[in-house]
Amino acid sequence: MKIESVSQASLSGKRVLLRVDFNVPLKGDKVLDDFKMQRAYKTIRFLLENGCNIVLVSHLGRPKGKRLKAMSLEPVCKYFKKTFKSTKFFDGKVDKSLVENVNKYKGRIAFLENLRYDESETKNNKAFAQILSKMADLYVNEAFAFSHRKTASMVAITKLLPSYGGFNLIDEVKYLEKVLKPKKPSVAVIGGSKLETKNAVIKKFLTKYNKVLIGGGLANAFLAAKGYQLGSSIGTDKKEVSKAKSLLKSRKIVLPRDVIVADKQTKKKIRYEFIQNDEFLCNKDEMILDIGPETQKYYSSIIKSSKTIVWNGPLGYTEDKKFQHGSIVIGKAIASRSSGKALGIVGGGETLFVIKLTKMSRYIDFISTGGGALLTFLEGSELPGLKSLKY
């Protein structure tokens, strides 16, 4: 996919409308994780060094056209100003008055309020995009993680201004294209809670990869499809199980050999269960919460012999420290194999959380900012925000 990089643009003295994804987790006014923000900083510094002024736009949450204080980007701007001091927050609605105020501003970065305060943004409204365009000379998309959404600041705007991709967005495309053309042997590790959200990408991997290792709630759907009693384990409704049955026709699907089980209510009564032929794994008041040591060892051995590794989704209930171990072991195996021996790529919010726990993220070849956008790309579907940048 050919997308023109911001490095190829004529920048000196220009005002740039920079679309970022600063949809970061907040606790009150505190930013809990700045990973997405950090990934945009290279492009921001490059623009500033090349004499540009920046109009920075993003969304936060889903306010559905309402100006909700809990979804204001002002706390994010305050955090951002610790790094980029010449920044001013503009809390006005996107209209002619805001255009006048921003165009009068002599500072380097104008940080606008949540674009989703106006439903015109989510409707890909051309008139809304035209107002945004009057604040800039060119447009840069540095929001890969939001590029699966057809919105005014991602698509309509590209019809009105010369448009480019930011450095991280270009890297996302470059590395994910490598995922779709893997060196063999190759392995995909897919976890998470619902098979429904991963069904299409698993199908895609089954056509391109040697093995697909399954964990998390997804594995429960496959085990249920094979007739195992899973008690109160998540991911075992009829639709999920039906999808799993279809996928089990492929010999490339690899399922856990053992699991960690706990009571549903307190999650303190923990026991180990090896997966055998008697079909019993859980009582009615129990649930599977992690992969077991035999599975960790087996999955790690497959990873250690692979040349391309992609991982999306935790393999256990990582919200609880007691059930993070399986995911951490697999994360460490991927990190150990990456950076030379194999191409290792991971992505997805919960997966990033686990990678941090391994303290080995620096060894991963590429960590994607995308969740939904990552899955859409790997399914082979075209992302609207990228399609509008192609040349």
LOBA-526344 format. One record per residue: x, y, z of N, C-alpha, C in turn. Coordinates in steps of 0.05 Angstrom, whole numbers, plus 32768, in hexadecimal, padded with zeros to 4 digits. Layout:
XYZXYZXYZ;...
//
This chain:
80117FE88000800080008000801280198000;800E802A7FED801E80427FEA8010805A7FF7;801B8064800D8011807C801A80288090801C;802480A88014803980BC8014803F80C58030;805880C38038806080CA8053806280E98056;805D80F1806F8060810E8076807D8118806F;80908106806F80AC810D806980AF8117804D;809B8111803B809D8119801F808E8133801A;8082813E802E80728157802A80838170802C;807A8185801F8087819F8022807B81AC803A;808A81B1804F807F81B78069808581D38074;809B81DF806C80A481F88078808E820E8078;8087821880908074822D8093805782248091;8052820A808F80378200808B802981FA80A6;800F81FD80A67FFF81F480BD7FF381D980B6;7FF881C580C77FF081AA80C27FDA81A180D4;7FC5819680C87FB0818980D87FB8816D80DD;7FBF816680F57FCA814C80FC7FB5813C810C;7FAC812680FF7F988115810B7FA780FF811B;7FA4810081357FB180EC81477F9B80DB8154;7FA280C681617F9080B681717F9980B8818E;7F9080CD819C7F9680D081B87F7E80C781C9;7F7180B381C07F5B80A681CE7F67809481E3;7F7280A081F87F828092820C7F71808E8225;7F78807A82367F698075824F7F6F808B8263;7F5A809582707F5C80A982857F5080A0829F;7F5B80A982B57F4F80A582CF7F4C80C182DB;7F3480CC82D97F3180E882E07F3F80F982CB;7F52810982D47F62811A82C27F7D810E82BC;7F8280F582C47F9C80E982C17F9D80D682A9;7FB180DA82987FB680C782827FC380AE828D;7FB6809782887FC1807E82937FD580708281;7FD2807582677FE4806782537FE8807A823B;800180828237800680968221801280888208;800F806E8206801C805F81F08015806B81D4;7FFB806F81CF7FF3807A81B57FFE809681B1;7FFF80A681C7800980C181C5802780C181BD;803680B081CB805380AE81C6805980A781A9;80488096819D804D808D8182804880A3816D;803A80B88175803680CF8163804B80E48166;805C80E3817B806F80F88181808480FC816B;808C80E6815E80A180E98149809780FB8133;807E80F7812B80738108811580708124811F;806781288137806381438142807D81528143;80928145814D80AD8152814E80B781588132;80B38146811F80BB814B810480AE816380F8;8094816680FC8085817D80F2808F819780FE;809481978118809E81AF812680BA81B6811C;80CB81A2811980E681A7811080E781B280F4;80D281AD80E480D181B680C980C081CF80C5;80BD81DE80DB80B081F880DA809281F880D8;808581E380DF806881E280DE805B81EA80F8;804381F580F6803181F7810C801D81E0810A;801381D68120800281BE81207FE681C4812C;7FD281BB811E7FB781BA81297FB1819C812F;7FB2819581487FB0817981507F9381728157;7F89815C814A7F6E8154814E7F6C81368155;7F59813081667F568114816F7F3981118179;7F3380F981817F1980F3818F7F2080E681A9;7F0B80E481BA7F0E80D681D47EF380CA81DB;7EF280AF81DD7ED980A281E47EC480A581CF;7EAB80A281D87E9480A481C67E7E80B681D2;7E8380D081D17E6F80E381DD7E5680E681CD;7E5580DC81B47E3E80DD81A37E3280F9819F;7E44810B819A7E3C812781947E37813881AC;7E3B812D81C47E36813D81DC7E51814681E8;7E52815D81F47E6A816782007E6C815D821D;7E76814582207E788138823A7E93813E8246;7E948149825E7EAD8150826B7EBF8138826E;7EB4812182747EC4810982787ED38100825E;7ECB810B82477ED78104822E7EE5811C8221;7EEB813082317EFA814782277F1781408224;7F24814A820F7F408146820A7F528159821A;7F46816A822A7F57817E82397F6B8171824B;7F65815B825A7F79814E826B7F8F8142825A;7F88813882427F9C812D82307FAF81438226;7FA3815A82207FB3817182177FC7817A822D;7FBD817A82467FCF8182825C7FE7816F825F;7FE18155825B7FF78141825C800A81468244;7FFF814B822D800E814F8214802081678217;8017817C8225802681958228803F81918239;8041817C8248805981768257807181718244;806A8167822C807F81618218808081788203;8069818281FB8068819781E6805B81B081F3;806D81C181FE806381D7820E805581ED81FE;805C81F081E5804F820581D5803481FB81C9;802281F381DB800981E881D37FF281F781E2;7FDD81FC81D37FC5820981DF7FAD81F881D9;7F9C81F481ED7F8381E581EA7F6D81F781E1;7F5F81EE81CC7F4881FD81C27F2F81EC81C7;7F1D81F581D97F0681E581E17EED81EC81D1;7EEE81FE81BE7ED7820681AF7ECD81F1819C;7EB481F381947EA981E181807EB581E78165;7EB581D481537EC181D781387EAE81E88127;7EB5820181257EA5821481157EB7822B810B;7EAB823F80FF7EBA825580F37ECA82648109;7EBE826781207ECB827581377EE48266813F;7EE3824C81407EFB823C81477F1182408132;7F09824081197F1C824481037F2B825F8107;7F1C8274810D7F28828E81117F3B828E8128;7F338282813E7F44828281567F5E82728152;7F5B825B81447F73824A813F7F868258812C;7F7B826581177F8B827281037F9A828B810E;7F8F829681247F9C82AD81317FB282A48144;7FB1828C814C7FC3828181607FE082808155;7FF2828B8164800E828C815C802082768167;801582658179802482508184802882398171;803782248179803E820F8166802881FA8163;801A81F38179800681DD81787FEC81E68183;7FD781E581737FBB81E9817B7FAE81CE817F;7FA681C881987F9B81AE819F7F7D81B181A2;7F6E81A5818F7F5181A9818F7F43819581A2;7F2A819C81A97F19818C81BA7F10817381AA;7F06816081B97EFC814681AE7EEA814A8195;7EF38140817E7EE4814381667EC981368167;7EC6812181777EAD811381797E9781218189;7E9E813A81937E8A814A819F7E768153818A;7E7D815181717E6C8158815A7E67813E814A;7E4F813581477E49811D81397E50811E811B;7E55813681117E5D813980F57E77812B80F0;7E88812981057EA2811B81027E9D80FD80FC;7E8C80F0810C7E8880D381087E7880CD80EE;7E6A80E180E47E5A80DD80CB7E6A80E480B2;7E8480E980B57E9680F0809E7E8A8107808E;7E80811B809D7E73813280917E8781458083;7E82814A80697E94815A80597E9681778063;7E7F8183806C7E7F819E80757E9081A1808F;7E8F818C80A07E9F818C80B87EBD818B80B1;7EC3817A809E7EDF817880947EE881928088;7ED781A0807A7EDE81BA806E7EE681CE8083;7ED881CE80997EDF81E180AF7EFB81DA80BA;7F0081C080BE7F1A81B880C77F3081C080B3;7F2A81BD809A7F3E81C380857F4681E08084;7F3581F2808D7F3B820E808D7F4F821780A2;7F57820380B37F6B820980C77F8781FF80BF;7F8A81F480A77FA381E880A07FA981E98082;7FC381E4807C7FCB81E380607FCD81C68056;7FD281B380687FD3819780607FCB81868078;7FC7816C80727FBC815A80867FCF81428089;7FD2813980A27FE3812180A87FD2810E80BA;7FD080F580B17FC380E180C27FD880D280D2;7FD780D580EC7FE980C680FE7FD780B78112;7FC180AC81087FAE809E81197FA78083810D;7FBB807281097FB6805780FE7FA08049810D;7FA0804A81287F8E803B81387F7180438134;7F6C805A81277F51806481217F4B80638103;7F5D805880F47F5A805A80D77F45804680CB;7F3A803580DC7F24802480D37F09803280D5;7F09804C80DD7EF0805B80E07EEE807080C9;7ED7807180BD7ED3808480A77EC7809D80B3;7ED880B080BA7ED080C980C77EDA80E180B8;7ED080F880BF7ED7811180B17EF5811780B3;7F00811280CB7F1D811880CF7F2F810380C5;7F2480ED80BA7F3580D780AF7F3180D58091;7F1980DA80877F1380D5806A7F0C80EE805B;7EF680FC80637EED811480557F0381298053;7F12812C80677F27814180687F3C813C8052;7F418124804A7F56811E80367F4E8127801A;7F34812E80167F2B81387FFD7F2F81567FFB;7F37816280127F38818080137F54818A8017;7F67817A80217F82818380267F96816E801B;7FAE817780137FC38163800D7FC781528025;7FC8813780227FC7812580397FDE81118039;7FE8810C8051800080FB80557FFC80E8806D;800D80D4806E800D80C38086802480CA8099;801F80C880B3803380CD80C7804680B680C8;805C80B980D7807180A480D88067808A80E3;8058808C80F9804E80738105803A806580F3;8029807480E78015806880D48023805A80BE;8038806680B280478059809D8054803F80A7;805F804080C0806B802880CB8056801280D0;803E801A80D98029800680DE80237FF780C4;801F800580AE80197FF9809580307FE7808C;80497FF1808E80607FE1808580627FC78094;805F7FC780AF80637FAF80BE804B7F9C80BB;80337FA780BA801B7F9680B880197F89809C;80247F96808880257F89806E80387F71806F;804D7F73807F805F7F5C808380517F458091;803F7F4C80A3802F7F3780B1801F7F27809D;80147F35808980037F28807580137F198060;802E7F1C8060803F7F0C804F80567F008060;804F7EEE807180627EE4808580777ED2807A;808F7ED4808780A47EC08082809D7EA78092;80A17E908086809A7E76809380B27E6980A1;80AD7E5A80B680937E5580C280887E6D80D1;806E7E7080D280617E8780DD804C7E7E80F1;80477E8F810580337E89811A80247EA28122;800A7E9F81257FFA7EB581307FEF7EAC814B;7FF17EBE815E7FE77EB881797FCF7ECA817D;7FB77EBE81807F9F7ECE81827F907EC7819C;7F8C7EDC81AC7F7D7ED981C57F677EEE81C7;7F5E7EF481DF7F497F0781E37F307EF981ED;7F1A7F0881EF7F027EFD81FB7EED7EF181E8;7EEB7EFD81D07ED67EF581BE7EE07EEC81A3;7ED77ED5819A7EDF7ECB81807ED27EDB816A;7EBB7EE6816F7EAD7EF6815B7EBE7F0C814F;7ECE7F1A81617EDF7F3081577EF87F278149;7F007F0D814D7F197F0381427F147EEE812C;7EFB7EE781267EF57ED281147F017ED780F8;7EFD7EEF80ED7F067EF580D27F257EF580D0;7F327F0080E57F4F7F0180E47F5B7EE580E7;7F4F7ED380F77F587EB880FA7F567EAA80DF;7F3F7EAE80D17F3C7EA280B77F527EAA80A4;7F597EC480A57F6E7ECF80947F897EC2809B;7F8F7EBF80B47FA87EB380BD7FAA7E9680B5;7F937E8880B57F937E6C80AD7F9B7E688090;7F987E7D80807FA07E7A80637FBE7E81805F;7FCA7E8E80737FE57E99806F7FFA7E8E8083;7FF17E84809B80037E7D80B080047E5F80B4;801A7E5580BF801D7E3880C4800C7E2F80DC;800B7E4080F17FFB7E3981087FEE7E528114;7FD67E4E81207FC87E63812E7FC47E59814B;7FD17E65815E7FCF7E5D817A7FB87E6D8187;7FA67E5F81947F8E7E6B819F7F8F7E6B81BE;7F867E8281C97F857E8481E77F6F7E9781EF;7F6D7E9C82097F587EAD82147F3C7EA28210;7F297EB482107F0D7EAC820C7F087E9F81F2;7F197EA581DE7F167E9981C47F1A7E7B81C6;7F2E7E7281D67F347E5681D97F1C7E4781E4;7F0D7E5581F67EF57E4882027EE17E4081ED;7EDD7E5181D97ECA7E4B81C47ED27E3281B5;7EEC7E2F81B07EF67E1781A27EF47DFE81B3;7EFA7E0081CD7EF87DE981DF7EDA7DE181E2;7EC87DF581E37EAC7DEE81E57EA37DE081CC;7EAE7DE981B57EA77DDD819B7EB07DC0819A;7EC47DB981AA7ECE7D9D81AB7EC07D8D81C0;7EAD7D9A81CE7E9C7D8B81E17EA47D8D81FF;7EB87D9E82057EC07DA082217EAD7DB08232;7EAA7DA9824B7E997DB7825E7EA97DCE826A;7EA07DE682667EB07DFE826D7EA37E0F8283;7E8E7E05828F7E827E1482A67E797E30829E;7E837E4382AC7E7C7E6082A87E917E6F8297;7EA27E6182897EB77E6D82797EAB7E7F8263;7EB87E96825E7EAD7EA882497EB27E9C822D;7EA47EA8821A7EA97EA181FE7E9C7E8781F4;7E887E7E82037E7D7E6381FC7E5F7E6481F3;7E567E7C81EA7E3A7E7D81E07E397E6F81C5;7E217E6981BC7E1D7E5881A47E2A7E64818B;7E287E7E81877E347E8A81707E537E87816F;7E5F7E8B81867E7C7E8881887E847E6B8183;7E767E59818F7E7C7E3C818C7E797E34816F;7E647E3E81627E5F7E3781467E767E408134;7E807E5981397E977E6381297EAF7E52812E;7EB37E4A81477ECB7E3A814E7ECA7E1F8140;7EB27E13813F7EAF7DF981317EB87DFA8114;7EB17E1081077EB97E1480EC7ED77E1780E9;7EE47E2680FB7F017E2B80FA7F107E118101;7F057E0081117F137DE781197F187DD48102;7F0C7DD980EB7F117DC980D47F2E7DCB80CB;7F3B7DE180D37F577DE580CC7F697DD880E0;7F7D7DCA80D77F917DBE80E97FA57DD280F3;7FA47DEA80E97FB77DFF80F17FAF7E0B810D;7F977E0781157F8D7E11812F7F9A7E018145;7FA77E0F81587FB47E02816F7FA67E0B8189;7F9C7DF981997F8E7DFF81B17F9E7DF981CA;7F977E0581E17FA57DFF81FA7FA47DE28202;7FBA7DD9820F7FBC7DBD82197FB47DBC8237;7FB57DD382447FAD7DD482607FA47DF08267;7F957DF3827D7F897E0D82847F8A7E1182A2;7F877E2A82A97F857E3282C67F677E3982CA;7F5B7E2C82DE7F3F7E2F82E47F3B7E3C82FF;7F277E4D83027F217E59831D7F037E5C8320;7EFA7E6083397EDE7E65833D7ED67E808332;7EBE7E8283287EB57E9A831A7EB27EB2832D;7EA97EAD83457EA37EC383577EBC7ED18362;7ECD7EC283707EE47ECF837D7EFE7ECD836D;7EFF7EB9835B7F177EB3834B7F307EAD835C;7F2A7EA383747F407E9C83877F447E7E8389;7F307E6F83837F327E5183847F3D7E488369;7F577E4783677F647E42834E7F6E7E25834C;7F6A7E1983357F747DFE83317F7E7DFB8314;7F8D7DE583107F987DDF82F57F887DC882E9;7F847DCA82CF7F757DB582C17F837DAE82A6;7F8B7D9582A47F977D8C828A7F807D848278;7F817D8C825E7F6C7D86824C7F6F7D6A8241;7F5C7D5982497F5D7D3C82427F447D368231;7F3D7D1D82307F277D1482207F0C7D11822F;7F0C7D1782497EF37D1282587EE07D298257;7EE77D3F82497ED67D5582447ED17D68825B;7ED97D6182747ED47D72828B7EEC7D85828E;7EE67D9F82907EFA7DB382977EF27DC582AE;7ED87DCC82AF7ECE7DDF82C37EB37DD682CE;7EAF7DDC82E87E957DDA82F47E857DF382EC;7E6B7DF382F27E597E0882E97E627E2382F5;7E6D7E23830D7E757E3C831A7E937E438316;7E9F7E3683027EBC7E3B82FC7EBF7E4582E0;7ED77E5082DB7EDE7E5982C07EFC7E5782BA;7F027E5582A17F1F7E5482987F297E718297;7F407E7682A37F4A7E9182A57F677E94829A;7F747E7E82937F8F7E8182887F977E67827B;7FAC7E6882697FB77E50825F7FCA7E448274;7FCE7E2A82737FDF7E1C82877FFC7E1A827E;800D7E0F828F802A7E0E828A80317DFD8272;80227DE7826D80287DD6825580227DE5823B;800D7DF5823C80067E058224801B7E1B8220;80237E28823680387E3D823480517E318228;80597E1A823080717E0D8226806E7E068208;80577DFB820280517DF281E680507E0A81D3;80417E1E81DB803E7E3681CA80597E4481C6;80697E4581DC80837E5281DA80967E4381C7;80937E2881C780A57E1881B5809E7E1E8197;80847E228192807C7E28817680867E44816F;80847E578181808D7E72817C80AB7E738177;80BA7E63818780D77E64818480E27E58816A;80D17E4B815B80DA7E40814180CE7E4F812A;80C17E66812F80B37E75811A80C47E8D8111;80BF7E9580F880CC7EAC80EC80BB7EC580EB;80A07EC080ED808D7ED780EE807A7ED18105;80777EE4811780657EE0812E80537EF98131;80397EF5813280277F0B813780157F03814E;80107F16816180007F1181797FEC7F26817D;7FD37F1E81817FBD7F3081897FAB7F23819D;7FA87F2F81B47F967F2581C87FA37F1581DE;7F9D7F1B81F87FA97F0C820E7F9E7EF0820F;7FAD7EDE821D7FA67EC2821E7F997EBA8238;7F947ECE82497F877EC982627F797EE2826C;7F6E7EE082857F607EF682917F757F09829E;7F827F19828D7F997F2982967F917F4182A9;7F777F4682AC7F6F7F5B82BF7F767F5382DB;7F7A7F3982E07F817F2F82FA7F9E7F2382F9;7FAF7F2C830B7FCB7F24830A7FCF7F06830C;7FBC7EF883187FBE7EDB831B7FBD7ECD8301;7FB17EDA82EC7FAD7ECD82D37FBB7EDB82BB;7FD07EE982C27FE17EF682AD7FF87EE582A3;7FFE7ED082B380177EC282AE801A7EB68292;80047EA9828880057E9D826E800B7EB18258;7FFE7EC7825980027EDC8245801E7EE88246;80297EEB825F80447EF6826280597EE38257;80557EC9825C80687EB5825280697EB68233;80517EB7822780507EB8820A805C7ED281FF;80567EE8820D80617F02820580807F018206;808B7EF5821B80A87EF3821D80B37EE18207;80A57ECC820080AF7EBA81EB80B07EC981D0;809B7ED981CB809A7EE981B280B17EFE81B2;80B47F0C81C880C97F2081CA80E57F1381C6;80E97EFC81D281037EEE81D081097EE581B3;80F57EDF81A480F87ED6818980FA7EED8175;80F17F05817C80F07F1C816A810B7F298167;810C7F3F815881247F4F8154813B7F3F8147;81367F328131814B7F25812281447F08811B;813F7EF8812F81397EDC812A811E7ED9811B;810C7EEA812280F17EEA811680E67F068116;80D27F0A810680C37F23810780AC7F20811B;80AD7F30813180987F2E814580887F478147;806E7F458143805C7F5C814380447F568155;803E7F69816680277F66817980157F7F8177;7FFC7F7C817F7FEA7F93817F7FD17F8D818E;7FC27FA381947FA97FA081A37FAD7FAA81C0;7F9A7FBA81CA7F9E7FC781E47FA57FB481FB;7F977F9E81FE7F9D7F8B82147FB77F7D8210;7FBE7F7881F67FD77F6B81F07FEF7F7E81F8;7FEB7F9781F380007FAB81FA80057FAB8218;7FEF7FA882277FF07FA8824580027F90824D;7FFF7F798241800E7F628248802B7F658240;80307F708228804C7F75821F805B7F878232;804D7F9A823E805A7FAB825280627F9B826B;80517F88827280567F778289806F7F658285;80757F5E826C808C7F4D826780A67F5C826A;80A57F77826980BC7F89826A80D07F838253;80C57F78823D80D67F71822680CC7F7E820C;80BB7F92820F80AF7F9E81F780C37FA981E3;80DB7FB181ED80EF7FBC81DC80FA7FA881C7;80F57F8E81CC80FF7F7A81BA80EB7F7381A4;80D27F7C81A780BE7F77819380C47F88817A;80C27F7C816280C97F8C814A80B57FA38146;809C7F9E814B80887FB4814780707FAF8159;80687FC4816780507FC48178803B7FD6816B;80257FCB816280117FDB815580007FEA8168;7FF8800281617FE5801281727FC88009816E;7FC47FF981597FA97FF381517F9C7FDD8161;7F827FDE81647F717FC9816E7F5F7FC08158;7F487FCE81557F367FC8813F7F437FCC8124;7F537FE281227F607FE881087F747FD28101;7F827FC881157F957FB281107F877F998106;7F717F9181127F627F7A810A7F577F7D80EE;7F4C7F9580E87F417F9A80CE7F567F9880B9;7F6D7FA380BE7F837FA280AB7F8C7F8580A6;7F8F7F7580BC7F987F5A80B97F837F4780AD;7F6A7F4F80AF7F557F4080A17F577F438083;7F677F57807A7F697F5C805E7F567F728054;7F477F7E80667F347F93805F7F427FAE805D;7F387FBF804C7F447FDA80497F3A7FED805E;7F4C7FFC806A7F45800F807E7F3E802A8071;7F27803680767F1F804F80697F348065806C;7F40806780847F54807C80897F6D80798079;7F74806080727F8B805A80617F84805D8044;7F6D8053803D7F64805480217F6480718017;7F5C808380287F5A809F80207F7680AC801C;7F8B809F80267FA680A980237FB5809D800C;7FAB808780017FBA80797FEC7FBD808A7FD3;7FD380857FC67FD880937FAC7FE2807F7F97;
//
